[in-house]
Amino acid sequence: MMKYKLSLLLGALFLVFGCNAKYGSSTSGFVPAAAAGKAYYDFGSRGDADYQLADRFAENTVAEQEISENDLERKIVMTAFVRVRVENLDEADTLIKDLMKKYNAYASSTDIDDNSRRYSIRVPSSAYKTAIDEINGLGRLLGRSESAEDVTLRYYDLEGRLETKKELLKTFQSYLGKAKTIDEILSVEKRIAELQYEIEGTGKELRNLANRVDYATIELSVLGPIASSPYRGPTLTERLKELFGNFGTFLSIMATIIIGIVIFGIPILLLLILFFWLLFGKIGLLKKLWRLAAGGKQITENK
């Protein structure tokens, strides 16, 4: 066991010094290539530090490499916003499609309106300058803005992290055959699963960034001609239509009022006549009640 530990420790030290010798002592730039955190595991009561040392050295071997920025290929994300006005939208659309075919570009999205077109064009970075100059010539240039984002450090950091995690995954996969207990096996398998998840996420992030570097984005807005027509007043026919239309509206309102009177006014009037006839007419209920009340009062006074 002691020989195994000693050989592993010597091998890790050899990796560290070998990497330092490879990259030299340049201090003009520093690119972190692995996660800063270190994984520590306690595999049961054996107290083996083999797994801990391997994890620690695998993380630090690449993370502590110093690389001169002058030796790195610059990674630039180019983005442009262009607005042009054309006389014929269909012809401009044909020219844009020919241009994309010419430069092996593609439209990631296209929006079509009544008098405008909007394209999100992905063009190879090597053809970006030439393509955008041709796009400016489609019509009258209304506006143009460009931006360049330097993602060099981020790109190589992701690339280094990915390689480090892959090497670390191989190391832990080799531990499965050396684990002695169930707890050790479960611990190693847990770390393997974590590394596989991290590798997938870092790889996806690196691929997306590489795609943005390899293909510049041109947000193109193509506007059609300005529609200009002089104002003209309504014709005689339009005036007559408006007049008769208003007269028809007036007749419909009057008909509604008359129908309302017939439906609701006449029954209400008849009810009023009926109440008047009962209270004050020939029957005169109100009169009779008044007389009865007056006669009773007179009898009381006589007594």
Backbone torsions as a table, in degrees:
resi	resn	phi	psi	omega
1	MET	NA	-42.9	-179.3
2	MET	-64.9	-38.5	178.4
3	LYS	-63.9	-38.9	-179.9
4	TYR	-64.4	-43.4	178.7
5	LYS	-64.0	-42.9	-177.2
6	LEU	-64.9	-40.9	-179.8
7	SER	-66.9	-38.8	179.0
8	LEU	-65.5	-41.5	179.4
9	LEU	-64.3	-43.5	179.0
10	LEU	-64.2	-39.4	178.7
11	GLY	-63.9	-41.5	179.6
12	ALA	-64.9	-41.8	178.2
13	LEU	-63.5	-36.4	178.2
14	PHE	-63.5	-39.7	177.8
15	LEU	-62.9	-43.2	-178.3
16	VAL	-62.9	-52.1	-177.6
17	PHE	-68.1	-33.9	178.8
18	GLY	-63.9	-41.5	179.5
19	CYS	-67.8	-40.2	178.7
20	ASN	-62.0	-39.4	179.2
21	ALA	-68.2	-32.9	-177.6
22	LYS	-68.4	-43.0	-174.5
23	TYR	-94.8	-7.0	175.2
24	GLY	74.8	-165.7	-176.7
25	SER	-113.8	28.2	179.6
26	SER	-61.5	137.7	-179.4
27	THR	-122.3	16.3	-178.3
28	SER	-76.2	-17.0	178.0
29	GLY	-164.6	158.4	-179.8
30	PHE	-135.6	126.6	-179.8
31	VAL	-119.4	106.4	176.5
32	PRO	-68.9	128.0	-175.2
33	ALA	-115.0	2.4	178.2
34	ALA	-146.6	165.9	-179.5
35	ALA	-64.1	143.3	-178.3
36	ALA	-72.8	-26.6	-177.9
37	GLY	-72.5	152.6	179.9
38	LYS	-118.5	137.9	-178.9
39	ALA	-93.1	131.1	177.0
40	TYR	-123.5	135.1	-178.0
41	TYR	-132.7	143.1	177.7
42	ASP	-114.9	106.3	-176.0
43	PHE	-92.1	83.6	174.3
44	GLY	69.5	-153.5	-175.7
45	SER	-94.0	3.3	-177.8
46	ARG	-68.2	-29.9	-179.3
47	GLY	73.0	18.7	-179.2
48	ASP	-67.2	129.2	176.7
49	ALA	-98.5	5.4	-176.7
50	ASP	-60.0	-47.7	-177.5
51	TYR	-66.0	-39.0	-179.6
52	GLN	-65.1	-44.4	-179.3
53	LEU	-63.4	-44.0	-179.4
54	ALA	-62.1	-44.3	179.6
55	ASP	-62.3	-45.1	-176.6
56	ARG	-66.1	-47.6	-177.7
57	PHE	-69.1	-35.0	178.6
58	ALA	-64.2	-37.0	178.3
59	GLU	-71.0	-43.9	-171.4
60	ASN	-81.9	-23.4	-176.0
61	THR	-57.7	-44.9	-179.1
62	VAL	-91.2	-30.0	-176.2
63	ALA	-65.5	-28.3	-175.2
64	GLU	-99.0	12.1	177.8
65	GLN	-75.9	135.6	176.4
66	GLU	-105.5	126.5	-176.1
67	ILE	-126.8	133.0	179.0
68	SER	-70.3	131.8	180.0
69	GLU	-64.2	-25.7	178.9
70	ASN	-66.2	-22.5	-179.4
71	ASP	-87.8	-4.1	-176.0
72	LEU	-94.3	142.7	172.2
73	GLU	-77.7	125.7	-176.5
74	ARG	-65.4	138.6	177.3
75	LYS	-115.3	109.9	-174.2
76	ILE	-119.0	132.9	174.7
77	VAL	-100.9	115.2	-177.6
78	MET	-101.4	134.7	178.5
79	THR	-139.4	136.9	179.5
80	ALA	-135.1	147.3	175.1
81	PHE	-121.9	121.2	-174.7
82	VAL	-129.9	135.9	175.3
83	ARG	-126.4	125.6	178.5
84	VAL	-132.2	153.9	175.1
85	ARG	-114.9	133.1	-177.5
86	VAL	-125.5	164.9	179.5
87	GLU	-88.2	-24.9	-178.0
88	ASN	-138.4	113.2	-176.9
89	LEU	-68.1	-36.9	-178.3
90	ASP	-66.1	-41.9	177.8
91	GLU	-65.2	-40.5	178.3
92	ALA	-63.5	-38.0	178.6
93	ASP	-63.4	-40.1	177.9
94	THR	-64.7	-41.8	179.2
95	LEU	-64.5	-38.5	-180.0
96	ILE	-66.4	-41.4	178.2
97	LYS	-64.6	-40.8	176.8
98	ASP	-63.8	-38.8	179.8
99	LEU	-64.7	-43.1	179.2
100	MET	-64.2	-39.2	177.9
101	LYS	-65.4	-38.2	-178.4
102	LYS	-63.5	-40.7	-175.7
103	TYR	-102.3	12.9	179.1
104	ASN	57.5	40.0	178.5
105	ALA	-101.3	174.5	178.1
106	TYR	-151.7	159.1	179.1
107	ALA	-99.7	114.4	179.0
108	SER	-74.2	-22.6	174.8
109	SER	-156.5	150.1	179.2
110	THR	-141.0	130.2	176.5
111	ASP	-120.7	131.0	-177.9
112	ILE	-120.8	123.4	175.3
113	ASP	-116.3	-176.0	-176.5
114	ASP	-62.4	-42.2	-176.0
115	ASN	-131.5	30.2	179.4
116	SER	-159.5	160.6	174.8
117	ARG	-136.9	143.2	177.1
118	ARG	-130.7	129.5	-177.4
119	TYR	-125.6	138.8	169.2
120	SER	-109.6	100.0	-170.6
121	ILE	-99.3	129.5	173.8
122	ARG	-105.3	115.3	-176.5
123	VAL	-121.7	141.6	176.8
124	PRO	-52.4	136.8	-175.4
125	SER	-58.3	-32.0	-179.6
126	SER	-65.4	-25.7	-178.7
127	ALA	-105.3	8.6	-173.2
128	TYR	-60.2	-52.6	-174.9
129	LYS	-61.6	-45.6	-179.6
130	THR	-65.4	-41.9	-178.3
131	ALA	-64.7	-42.8	-177.1
132	ILE	-70.1	-30.4	175.3
133	ASP	-65.8	-39.7	178.0
134	GLU	-68.3	-37.1	179.3
135	ILE	-64.3	-37.6	178.4
136	ASN	-61.2	-27.2	-178.6
137	GLY	-86.2	4.7	179.5
138	LEU	-65.9	-32.1	-176.9
139	GLY	-168.7	-152.7	179.1
140	ARG	-80.1	121.4	-177.5
141	LEU	-73.1	121.9	178.8
142	LEU	-97.5	-28.1	-179.6
143	GLY	-175.0	150.8	179.4
144	ARG	-156.0	131.6	176.2
145	SER	-140.7	144.6	-177.8
146	GLU	-132.9	151.1	176.5
147	SER	-140.6	147.9	178.6
148	ALA	-130.9	119.6	-178.9
149	GLU	-107.9	120.7	179.8
150	ASP	-85.2	113.0	-178.3
151	VAL	-116.3	26.8	-175.4
152	THR	-59.3	-53.4	-177.2
153	LEU	-62.5	-41.3	179.6
154	ARG	-64.7	-40.4	-178.8
155	TYR	-62.3	-51.2	-177.2
156	TYR	-72.0	-26.7	174.8
157	ASP	-65.2	-45.8	177.8
158	LEU	-64.1	-41.0	180.0
159	GLU	-62.3	-43.5	178.7
160	GLY	-67.3	-40.1	178.0
161	ARG	-60.8	-41.3	-178.4
162	LEU	-64.1	-45.1	179.7
163	GLU	-64.6	-40.2	179.5
164	THR	-62.5	-43.4	-179.1
165	LYS	-66.7	-34.4	177.7
166	LYS	-66.5	-42.2	177.6
167	GLU	-65.5	-39.9	178.9
168	LEU	-65.3	-36.0	177.6
169	LEU	-63.4	-42.8	178.0
170	LYS	-61.0	-40.1	-179.8
171	THR	-62.3	-46.8	-178.8
172	PHE	-70.4	-31.2	176.3
173	GLN	-65.2	-32.8	177.3
174	SER	-71.6	-21.9	-179.8
175	TYR	-72.4	-21.6	-176.8
176	LEU	-59.1	-37.2	179.8
177	GLY	-76.7	-12.1	-178.7
178	LYS	-102.2	-13.1	-179.5
179	ALA	-65.9	139.2	-175.4
180	LYS	-102.2	-28.6	-176.1
181	THR	-121.4	168.3	178.4
182	ILE	-62.5	-39.9	-179.1
183	ASP	-62.0	-41.2	179.0
184	GLU	-65.0	-43.1	-179.9
185	ILE	-61.6	-45.5	-179.5
186	LEU	-64.2	-39.3	179.7
187	SER	-64.6	-43.7	179.4
188	VAL	-65.9	-43.5	179.6
189	GLU	-63.4	-36.8	177.1
190	LYS	-62.8	-44.1	179.6
191	ARG	-66.6	-36.4	177.4
192	ILE	-62.5	-44.1	179.2
193	ALA	-62.8	-41.2	178.6
194	GLU	-62.4	-43.6	-179.3
195	LEU	-65.8	-39.8	178.5
196	GLN	-62.8	-40.3	177.8
197	TYR	-65.2	-42.8	179.5
198	GLU	-66.2	-39.4	178.5
199	ILE	-62.7	-42.4	179.3
200	GLU	-63.0	-45.0	-179.3
201	GLY	-67.3	-44.9	179.3
202	THR	-65.3	-39.2	178.7
203	GLY	-63.8	-40.9	178.7
204	LYS	-65.1	-43.4	178.5
205	GLU	-62.8	-40.8	179.4
206	LEU	-66.6	-40.4	179.5
207	ARG	-64.7	-41.9	178.8
208	ASN	-63.0	-42.9	179.4
209	LEU	-65.8	-40.8	178.7
210	ALA	-63.4	-37.0	178.1
211	ASN	-65.9	-38.9	177.6
212	ARG	-67.0	-31.9	178.1
213	VAL	-74.6	-44.3	-175.9
214	ASP	-71.4	-29.9	-177.9
215	TYR	-124.2	114.9	175.5
216	ALA	-74.2	157.2	-178.4
217	THR	-113.5	128.8	176.7
218	ILE	-119.5	110.9	176.1
219	GLU	-88.5	104.9	-172.6
220	LEU	-108.1	127.8	174.3
221	SER	-115.5	120.4	-179.7
222	VAL	-111.8	118.8	-178.5
223	LEU	-105.0	141.9	179.1
224	GLY	-80.5	-178.2	-179.1
225	PRO	-66.4	151.5	178.4
226	ILE	-75.6	123.5	179.4
227	ALA	-79.7	118.4	179.9
228	SER	-127.6	120.1	179.4
229	SER	-135.8	130.8	-179.4
230	PRO	-65.6	152.3	-179.3
231	TYR	-75.9	136.0	175.0
232	ARG	-130.1	140.8	179.8
233	GLY	-75.1	170.0	179.7
234	PRO	-67.3	144.7	177.5
235	THR	-78.9	173.2	179.6
236	LEU	-61.8	-41.4	179.6
237	THR	-61.9	-42.6	179.4
238	GLU	-65.1	-36.9	178.3
239	ARG	-66.1	-43.6	179.6
240	LEU	-63.0	-41.1	177.9
241	LYS	-61.3	-39.8	179.8
242	GLU	-67.5	-40.0	-179.8
243	LEU	-63.4	-50.4	-179.4
244	PHE	-67.7	-30.3	175.8
245	GLY	-64.6	-41.1	177.7
246	ASN	-67.5	-38.7	179.6
247	PHE	-65.3	-40.5	177.4
248	GLY	-62.3	-37.7	177.8
249	THR	-64.2	-41.3	178.7
250	PHE	-61.9	-44.3	-179.8
251	LEU	-63.4	-39.1	-179.7
252	SER	-66.0	-35.8	178.0
253	ILE	-66.6	-44.7	179.3
254	MET	-63.1	-41.8	179.2
255	ALA	-62.7	-37.4	177.9
256	THR	-64.1	-41.6	179.2
257	ILE	-64.4	-44.8	-178.9
258	ILE	-62.8	-44.3	179.1
259	ILE	-62.1	-37.9	177.9
260	GLY	-64.5	-39.8	178.1
261	ILE	-64.4	-43.3	-178.8
262	VAL	-64.2	-41.9	-174.7
263	ILE	-75.7	-39.8	-174.0
264	PHE	-108.3	-33.0	-174.2
265	GLY	-71.2	-46.4	-176.5
266	ILE	-63.3	-48.4	177.3
267	PRO	-58.8	-38.0	178.9
268	ILE	-65.4	-41.1	178.4
269	LEU	-62.9	-42.5	179.0
270	LEU	-63.3	-38.9	178.2
271	LEU	-64.2	-39.5	178.4
272	LEU	-64.2	-42.1	178.5
273	ILE	-63.4	-40.5	-179.7
274	LEU	-63.2	-45.4	178.9
275	PHE	-63.6	-38.3	178.4
276	PHE	-64.2	-41.0	-178.7
277	TRP	-66.8	-38.7	-180.0
278	LEU	-70.4	-36.3	-174.2
279	LEU	-90.2	-38.8	-173.8
280	PHE	-122.1	-6.2	-177.2
281	GLY	-82.0	-146.3	-178.3
282	LYS	-61.9	-40.8	179.2
283	ILE	-68.7	-47.0	173.1
284	GLY	54.8	53.2	-179.1
285	LEU	-58.2	-40.5	-179.8
286	LEU	-65.7	-39.5	177.3
287	LYS	-62.5	-43.5	-178.1
288	LYS	-64.2	-41.8	178.0
289	LEU	-63.1	-38.6	178.2
290	TRP	-63.6	-43.8	179.5
291	ARG	-64.1	-43.4	179.2
292	LEU	-61.1	-41.6	179.7
293	ALA	-65.8	-39.7	-179.9
294	ALA	-69.0	-40.9	178.7
295	GLY	-63.8	-40.9	179.1
296	GLY	-64.8	-35.7	179.7
297	LYS	-68.4	-37.7	-179.6
298	GLN	-69.0	-38.0	179.7
299	ILE	-65.0	-39.3	-179.4
300	THR	-65.0	-38.7	-179.9
301	GLU	-69.0	-36.2	-179.5
302	ASN	-66.6	-33.9	179.1
303	LYS	-70.6	NA	NA
